[in-house]
Amino acid sequence: MPWLLNLVYLLLLAAVTPVLVWQRIVRGKRRPGLWTKLNGRLDRRDDHNRLVWFHAVSVGEVLQLEPVIQSCRERWPDWTIQVTTTTHTGHELAIQRFPDCRVDWFPLDFSWSVRRAIRRIRPDLIALVELELWPNFILAAHRDGIPLALINGRISESSFRGYRRLKWLFGRLLPCFDRLIVQNQAYAERLEALGAPPDRTHVAGSIKYDRVETRRDCPAVQDLATQLGIPHHAPVFVAGSTQDPEERLALEAWLEARKTHPNLRLILVPRHPDRFDSVAEMVVSMGHSPLRRSQHNTGEPPADHHDVVLLDTIGELASCWGLADVAFVGGSLTNRGGQNMIEPAAYGAAVLFGPNTQNFQDIVEELLERGGARVVADGTALTQRLCELLDDSTTASALGEAARGLVFSRQGATATTLGILEDILPDHSISMTTASGSQTADAA
């Protein structure tokens, strides 16, 4: 199988190479870490401590690791922690958030890349976040006898339908895992239908609930409010993790709401950094001059007044939700399938999102059942609901409290997850023997 997969990957790489070259020449788009990913030459580990390797694809998964790594430090203080990412934004955030960890790129799934990466890292435990199933990597780790786990696992209904066509492949990969730790029973049943061993599949809840801040008076939120020039008395509408055309729809809703709430502030947080400039241009074209966070990061309030803020930085959305009286979660009026709505819910914001939230269906269902959110069908409905919530603070507060209560009731998944992982940790003497042998093999 490895060489067949290599052939498939090489054909795909050949197909996309012209696009990558065009993006580099025409748009100046660099892809840091590509050579490291291709050849698997991650920074070699020289110590003989035990090591746990966490892989988080991008920004969202990196943020999920915060409570896990903090708990690892408390439980296993002598362990080395390795974090790998796939995307550039995820890599930058991991370096920022985990300065005491080893941070590197995840190898492309060529057999030579993953074998070399594993030899150079010499992990005692590998944990993949959510649903990262790279066949060559999984098979290589399994052949080397390295305990392998999936943490905070999730598989949406739409993904499950597609994966069923490859059940023959998943039926070989999933039994390679020593533990498959998922967020809810529905995800567990879907993985088992694809071939996951029931005795290794565990439901622990969602780690996302553990990493969220719930206090609006925390320093991160208060500092951000000061630096964005947002006074305590001003209502705030945050449209976060948005895609085109959701920023325009949010701006139009804000313009309408300002007719009766003239001090309402708007904060736009596009999902993808490569759209920051185009969103800024759109705001200007509609007659407003946005405060760009990237251009005002001095720690002091801005000199000029701005009613619209463009949060064009990475990793600050979590704190920004703490400023929201009303929060619209993007990717839900497009075909993206929605974005994480737990963070604004944790602060007690009145949460709104569109109908396309299949990526977070379980969270959405719980929020709606508890009366902790509202669905808006389109831009017109977004405008109407925003105005209603600003006019009726009692209803807005009830929405927020219901959402916040849900978050509190779902916390604790991190402790459960680490307890399950401890069951598959190798004996220390075995770990040291394996480490010494792997280092000799790599040096050869």
C-alpha positions as CSV (number, residue, x, y, z in Angstrom):
1,M,0.0,0.0,0.0
2,P,2.7,2.6,0.8
3,W,4.1,2.7,-2.7
4,L,0.7,2.8,-4.3
5,L,-0.2,5.7,-2.1
6,N,3.1,7.4,-3.0
7,L,2.2,7.1,-6.7
8,V,-1.2,8.7,-6.1
9,Y,0.4,11.5,-4.1
10,L,3.0,12.1,-6.7
11,L,0.3,12.4,-9.4
12,L,-1.6,14.8,-7.3
13,L,1.5,16.9,-6.6
14,A,2.3,17.0,-10.3
15,A,-1.2,18.2,-11.0
16,V,-1.1,21.1,-8.5
17,T,2.5,22.2,-9.0
18,P,1.6,24.6,-11.9
19,V,-1.0,26.3,-9.6
20,L,1.6,26.6,-6.8
21,V,4.2,28.0,-9.2
22,W,1.6,30.5,-10.6
23,Q,0.6,31.6,-7.0
24,R,4.3,32.1,-6.1
25,I,5.2,34.1,-9.2
26,V,2.0,36.1,-9.8
27,R,0.7,36.5,-6.3
28,G,3.9,36.2,-4.3
29,K,2.3,33.5,-2.2
30,R,5.0,31.6,-0.3
31,R,4.5,28.1,1.3
32,P,6.9,27.9,4.2
33,G,7.9,24.5,5.3
34,L,7.1,22.8,2.0
35,W,10.6,21.2,1.7
36,T,10.5,20.0,5.3
37,K,7.1,18.5,4.7
38,L,8.3,16.8,1.5
39,N,11.4,15.2,2.9
40,G,10.4,14.7,6.5
41,R,13.5,16.3,8.0
42,L,11.9,17.7,11.1
43,D,14.3,19.0,13.7
44,R,16.0,16.0,15.2
45,R,15.5,15.4,18.9
46,D,18.6,14.9,20.9
47,D,17.3,14.3,24.4
48,H,16.0,11.0,25.8
49,N,13.0,12.3,27.6
50,R,9.6,10.7,26.9
51,L,7.8,12.6,24.2
52,V,4.2,13.0,23.2
53,W,3.6,14.2,19.6
54,F,0.4,16.2,19.0
55,H,-0.6,17.0,15.4
56,A,-3.0,20.0,14.9
57,V,-3.8,20.9,11.3
58,S,-4.4,24.6,11.6
59,V,-5.5,27.5,13.9
60,G,-8.6,25.9,15.2
61,E,-6.9,22.6,16.2
62,V,-3.9,24.5,17.7
63,L,-6.3,26.4,20.0
64,Q,-7.9,23.2,21.0
65,L,-4.6,21.9,22.2
66,E,-4.2,24.7,24.8
67,P,-5.9,22.9,27.7
68,V,-4.5,19.5,26.7
69,I,-0.9,20.8,26.7
70,Q,-1.4,22.6,30.0
71,S,-2.8,19.4,31.5
72,C,0.1,17.4,30.1
73,R,2.5,19.8,31.8
74,E,0.8,19.1,35.1
75,R,0.5,15.3,34.7
76,W,3.8,14.6,32.9
77,P,6.2,17.5,33.8
78,D,9.3,15.7,32.6
79,W,7.9,14.9,29.1
80,T,8.9,16.7,25.9
81,I,5.9,17.9,23.9
82,Q,6.1,18.0,20.1
83,V,3.4,20.0,18.1
84,T,3.2,19.8,14.3
85,T,0.9,21.7,12.0
86,T,0.0,21.7,8.3
87,T,-0.8,25.3,7.6
88,H,1.4,28.4,7.9
89,T,-1.1,30.3,10.1
90,G,-1.4,27.2,12.4
91,H,2.4,27.0,12.6
92,E,2.8,30.6,13.6
93,L,0.1,30.4,16.2
94,A,1.7,27.2,17.7
95,I,5.0,28.9,18.0
96,Q,3.3,31.8,19.8
97,R,1.1,29.8,22.1
98,F,3.5,26.9,23.0
99,P,7.0,28.5,23.4
100,D,8.1,25.7,25.7
101,C,7.2,23.0,23.1
102,R,8.9,21.7,20.0
103,V,7.0,23.1,17.0
104,D,7.5,21.8,13.4
105,W,5.7,20.9,10.2
106,F,3.7,17.7,9.7
107,P,5.3,15.6,6.9
108,L,3.5,15.0,3.7
109,D,2.1,11.5,3.6
110,F,4.9,10.0,1.4
111,S,6.3,6.8,3.0
112,W,9.9,8.2,3.1
113,S,8.7,11.5,4.7
114,V,6.8,10.0,7.5
115,R,9.4,7.3,8.3
116,R,12.1,9.9,8.5
117,A,10.0,12.3,10.6
118,I,9.1,9.5,13.1
119,R,12.8,8.4,13.4
120,R,13.9,12.0,14.0
121,I,11.2,12.7,16.6
122,R,11.2,9.3,18.3
123,P,7.7,9.7,20.0
124,D,6.4,7.6,22.8
125,L,2.9,8.6,22.0
126,I,1.2,10.2,19.0
127,A,-2.1,12.0,19.3
128,L,-3.9,13.4,16.2
129,V,-6.5,16.1,16.7
130,E,-10.1,15.7,15.3
131,L,-9.9,13.4,12.2
132,E,-6.4,13.4,10.6
133,L,-6.2,10.0,8.9
134,W,-3.0,9.9,6.7
135,P,-2.5,6.3,5.7
136,N,1.3,6.1,5.4
137,F,1.8,8.0,8.6
138,I,-0.7,5.8,10.6
139,L,0.7,2.6,9.1
140,A,4.3,3.6,9.8
141,A,3.6,4.5,13.5
142,H,1.7,1.3,13.9
143,R,4.5,-0.8,12.4
144,D,7.0,0.9,14.8
145,G,4.8,0.0,17.8
146,I,4.1,3.6,18.8
147,P,0.9,4.1,20.7
148,L,-1.4,6.1,18.5
149,A,-4.6,8.0,19.5
150,L,-7.2,10.2,18.0
151,I,-8.3,13.0,20.4
152,N,-11.4,15.2,20.2
153,G,-12.4,13.1,17.2
154,R,-15.4,14.2,15.1
155,I,-16.9,13.0,11.9
156,S,-19.8,15.0,10.4
157,E,-22.7,13.3,8.6
158,S,-21.5,14.6,5.2
159,S,-18.0,13.4,5.8
160,F,-19.3,10.0,6.9
161,R,-21.2,9.6,3.7
162,G,-18.1,10.3,1.7
163,Y,-15.8,8.1,3.9
164,R,-18.2,5.1,3.5
165,R,-17.1,4.8,-0.1
166,L,-13.5,4.2,1.2
167,K,-14.6,1.8,4.0
168,W,-12.0,-0.7,2.7
169,L,-9.2,1.8,3.5
170,F,-10.6,3.0,6.9
171,G,-11.2,-0.6,7.9
172,R,-7.4,-1.0,7.7
173,L,-6.4,2.3,9.3
174,L,-8.8,2.6,12.3
175,P,-7.7,-0.6,13.9
176,C,-4.1,0.8,14.0
177,F,-5.3,3.3,16.7
178,D,-4.9,2.2,20.3
179,R,-7.5,4.7,21.3
180,L,-10.1,6.7,19.3
181,I,-11.5,9.4,21.7
182,V,-14.4,11.2,20.2
183,Q,-16.7,14.1,21.2
184,N,-20.1,12.3,21.3
185,Q,-21.8,9.0,20.7
186,A,-22.9,9.7,17.2
187,Y,-19.3,10.2,16.1
188,A,-18.3,7.0,17.9
189,E,-21.0,5.0,16.0
190,R,-19.9,6.5,12.7
191,L,-16.3,5.5,13.3
192,E,-17.3,2.0,14.3
193,A,-19.3,1.7,11.1
194,L,-16.1,2.5,9.2
195,G,-14.2,-0.2,11.1
196,A,-13.1,1.3,14.4
197,P,-12.8,-1.3,17.1
198,P,-15.6,-0.7,19.6
199,D,-13.4,-1.6,22.6
200,R,-10.9,1.2,21.7
201,T,-13.5,3.9,20.9
202,H,-14.4,6.2,23.8
203,V,-16.7,9.2,24.2
204,A,-15.1,12.0,26.2
205,G,-16.9,15.2,25.2
206,S,-15.4,18.1,23.3
207,I,-12.2,19.7,24.4
208,K,-13.4,22.9,22.9
209,Y,-15.5,23.6,25.9
210,D,-12.5,23.4,28.2
211,R,-10.3,25.9,26.4
212,V,-12.9,28.7,26.2
213,E,-12.8,31.8,28.4
214,T,-16.1,32.7,30.1
215,R,-15.2,36.0,31.9
216,R,-15.6,39.2,30.0
217,D,-13.5,41.0,32.6
218,C,-10.4,38.8,31.9
219,P,-7.3,40.8,30.9
220,A,-7.2,39.6,27.3
221,V,-10.7,40.9,26.6
222,Q,-10.2,44.2,28.5
223,D,-6.9,44.9,26.9
224,L,-8.3,44.3,23.4
225,A,-11.3,46.6,24.1
226,T,-8.8,49.4,25.1
227,Q,-6.6,48.9,22.1
228,L,-9.6,48.9,19.8
229,G,-11.0,52.0,21.4
230,I,-14.3,50.4,22.4
231,P,-15.8,52.0,25.5
232,H,-17.7,50.0,28.1
233,H,-21.1,51.6,27.3
234,A,-21.0,50.9,23.6
235,P,-22.9,47.9,22.2
236,V,-20.8,45.7,20.0
237,F,-21.7,43.5,17.0
238,V,-19.0,40.9,16.1
239,A,-19.1,39.0,12.9
240,G,-16.4,36.4,13.2
241,S,-14.9,33.6,11.0
242,T,-16.7,35.1,8.1
243,Q,-16.4,34.3,4.4
244,D,-17.5,36.2,1.3
245,P,-20.2,37.7,1.2
246,E,-20.9,37.5,5.0
247,E,-18.8,40.6,5.8
248,R,-20.9,42.7,3.5
249,L,-24.1,41.3,4.9
250,A,-22.9,42.0,8.5
251,L,-22.0,45.6,7.4
252,E,-25.4,46.1,5.9
253,A,-27.1,44.8,9.1
254,W,-24.9,47.1,11.2
255,L,-25.8,50.1,9.1
256,E,-29.5,49.5,9.5
257,A,-29.2,48.9,13.2
258,R,-27.3,52.1,13.7
259,K,-30.4,54.1,12.7
260,T,-31.8,53.3,16.2
261,H,-28.5,52.5,18.0
262,P,-26.0,55.1,16.7
263,N,-23.2,54.1,19.1
264,L,-23.2,50.4,17.9
265,R,-19.7,49.2,17.0
266,L,-18.9,46.6,14.4
267,I,-16.0,44.2,14.5
268,L,-15.3,42.1,11.3
269,V,-13.1,39.0,11.6
270,P,-12.6,37.3,8.2
271,R,-11.8,33.6,8.4
272,H,-8.9,33.6,5.9
273,P,-6.0,36.1,6.2
274,D,-5.7,36.4,2.4
275,R,-9.0,38.2,2.4
276,F,-8.1,40.9,5.0
277,D,-7.2,43.5,2.3
278,S,-10.3,42.9,0.2
279,V,-12.6,43.2,3.2
280,A,-10.9,46.4,4.2
281,E,-11.5,47.7,0.6
282,M,-15.1,46.7,0.8
283,V,-15.6,48.6,4.0
284,V,-14.0,51.7,2.5
285,S,-16.2,51.4,-0.6
286,M,-19.3,51.5,1.6
287,G,-18.2,54.8,3.1
288,H,-16.3,53.8,6.3
289,S,-12.7,53.8,7.4
290,P,-12.0,50.7,9.4
291,L,-9.4,50.4,12.2
292,R,-7.1,47.6,11.2
293,R,-5.8,45.8,14.2
294,S,-2.6,44.8,12.4
295,Q,-1.8,48.5,12.0
296,H,-2.7,49.4,15.5
297,N,-1.0,47.1,18.0
298,T,0.7,49.6,20.3
299,G,-1.1,48.7,23.5
300,E,-2.7,52.2,23.6
301,P,-6.2,53.4,22.5
302,P,-6.3,54.6,18.9
303,A,-6.0,58.3,18.4
304,D,-9.0,58.5,16.1
305,H,-12.6,57.2,16.5
306,H,-13.6,54.2,14.4
307,D,-17.0,52.6,14.3
308,V,-15.8,49.6,12.3
309,V,-12.8,47.4,13.3
310,L,-11.2,44.9,11.1
311,L,-9.5,42.2,13.2
312,D,-6.8,41.2,10.7
313,T,-4.6,39.3,13.1
314,I,-4.3,35.6,14.0
315,G,-5.4,34.2,17.4
316,E,-7.3,37.1,18.8
317,L,-10.9,36.1,17.8
318,A,-11.3,34.1,21.0
319,S,-10.9,37.3,23.1
320,C,-12.8,39.4,20.6
321,W,-16.0,37.4,21.1
322,G,-15.8,38.6,24.7
323,L,-16.6,42.1,23.4
324,A,-19.8,41.0,21.6
325,D,-23.3,41.8,22.7
326,V,-24.5,40.1,19.5
327,A,-22.3,37.6,17.7
328,F,-22.7,36.3,14.2
329,V,-20.7,33.1,13.5
330,G,-19.6,33.0,9.9
331,G,-19.3,30.2,7.4
332,S,-23.0,29.6,8.0
333,L,-24.5,31.7,5.2
334,T,-22.1,30.1,2.7
335,N,-21.5,26.4,1.9
336,R,-18.6,26.2,4.4
337,G,-20.7,24.4,7.0
338,G,-20.3,26.8,9.9
339,Q,-17.5,27.7,12.3
340,N,-17.1,27.2,16.1
341,M,-19.8,28.9,18.0
342,I,-18.7,27.7,21.5
343,E,-16.5,30.8,22.2
344,P,-19.1,33.5,21.8
345,A,-21.6,31.2,23.7
346,A,-19.1,31.0,26.6
347,Y,-19.1,34.7,27.0
348,G,-22.9,34.9,27.1
349,A,-23.2,36.7,23.8
350,A,-26.5,36.6,21.9
351,V,-25.4,34.1,19.2
352,L,-26.6,34.1,15.6
353,F,-25.6,31.9,12.7
354,G,-27.0,30.9,9.3
355,P,-28.6,27.6,8.4
356,N,-25.5,25.9,7.0
357,T,-23.9,24.6,10.2
358,Q,-23.5,20.9,9.4
359,N,-19.9,20.9,10.6
360,F,-21.1,21.7,14.1
361,Q,-24.5,20.1,14.1
362,D,-24.3,18.6,17.6
363,I,-23.4,21.9,19.2
364,V,-26.0,23.7,17.1
365,E,-28.7,21.3,18.2
366,E,-27.9,21.7,21.8
367,L,-27.8,25.5,21.6
368,L,-31.1,25.6,19.9
369,E,-32.7,23.1,22.3
370,R,-31.6,25.3,25.3
371,G,-32.7,28.5,23.6
372,G,-29.1,29.7,23.4
373,A,-28.9,30.8,19.8
374,R,-31.0,31.9,16.8
375,V,-30.7,30.9,13.1
376,V,-30.9,33.6,10.4
377,A,-31.7,32.5,6.9
378,D,-30.0,35.3,5.0
379,G,-28.8,38.9,5.1
380,T,-32.3,40.3,5.6
381,A,-33.0,38.0,8.5
382,L,-29.6,38.9,10.0
383,T,-30.5,42.5,9.9
384,Q,-33.9,41.9,11.4
385,R,-32.6,39.7,14.2
386,L,-29.7,42.1,15.1
387,C,-32.2,45.0,15.4
388,E,-34.6,42.9,17.6
389,L,-31.9,41.9,20.0
390,L,-30.5,45.4,20.4
391,D,-34.1,46.6,21.0
392,D,-34.9,43.8,23.5
393,S,-32.0,43.4,26.0
394,T,-34.0,41.0,28.1
395,T,-34.3,38.5,25.2
396,A,-30.6,39.0,24.3
397,S,-29.6,38.3,27.9
398,A,-31.7,35.2,28.1
399,L,-30.1,33.9,24.9
400,G,-26.6,34.6,26.3
401,E,-27.2,33.0,29.7
402,A,-28.7,29.8,28.1
403,A,-25.6,29.5,25.8
404,R,-23.2,30.1,28.7
405,G,-24.9,27.5,30.8
406,L,-24.5,24.9,28.1
407,V,-20.8,25.5,28.0
408,F,-20.4,25.1,31.7
409,S,-22.3,21.8,31.6
410,R,-20.0,20.4,28.9
411,Q,-16.6,21.1,30.4
412,G,-14.3,18.3,31.6
413,A,-13.3,16.5,28.4
414,T,-9.6,17.3,28.7
415,A,-9.2,15.4,32.0
416,T,-11.2,12.4,30.6
417,T,-9.1,12.4,27.5
418,L,-5.7,12.4,29.3
419,G,-7.0,9.7,31.6
420,I,-7.7,7.5,28.6
421,L,-4.3,8.3,27.1
422,E,-2.5,7.2,30.3
423,D,-3.9,3.7,29.7
424,I,-1.8,3.3,26.6
425,L,1.5,4.9,27.7
426,P,4.4,2.5,27.3
427,D,6.5,1.3,30.1
428,H,9.4,3.8,30.8
429,S,12.1,1.2,30.2
430,I,10.5,0.1,26.9
431,S,10.3,3.8,25.8
432,M,14.0,4.4,26.5
433,T,15.0,1.3,24.6
434,T,13.0,2.2,21.6
435,A,14.4,5.8,21.7
436,S,18.0,4.6,21.7
437,G,17.4,2.1,18.9
438,S,15.6,4.6,16.8
439,Q,18.3,7.2,17.2
440,T,20.9,4.7,16.2
441,A,18.9,3.7,13.1
442,D,18.4,7.3,12.1
443,A,22.1,8.2,12.5
444,A,22.9,5.2,10.3
